[in-house]
Amino acid sequence: MTDEQKNFLLELGINASLDEVSLIEILQEYVQMHCINENDMLTEKGEKCVDILTFLGRD
């Protein structure tokens, strides 16, 4: 994970040093609760979360 992604997680109040499974669960919930606009589209924060989820899912 890049430093930028880690800093973004910290801005969201998410500890970037959590294990991958925990990070994935937290990010998925965060996206569902906070990152979908009235048109059912991802917000900018949602897109950043999805980028991190994609990175985490590469293993």
Residue, then its C-alpha position, 0 to 999 in steps of 0.5 A: m500500500t502506498d503512503e498516500q493510501k495509508n494517509f487517506l485511511l488515517e484521514l478516515g480514522i482507519n488504522a492502516s496497520l490492521d490485517e488485510v481481512s479487517l481492512i477489507e471489511i472496514l473499507q467495504e462497510y465505509v463505502q456502503m455507508h458513506c461513499i455512495n451519492e444520491n445517484d448511486m455513484l461512488t464519491e471521490k472518497g469511495e473511488k479511493c477506497v475501491d482502489i485500496l480494496t483492489f490493491l488488498g485483493r491482489d494477493 
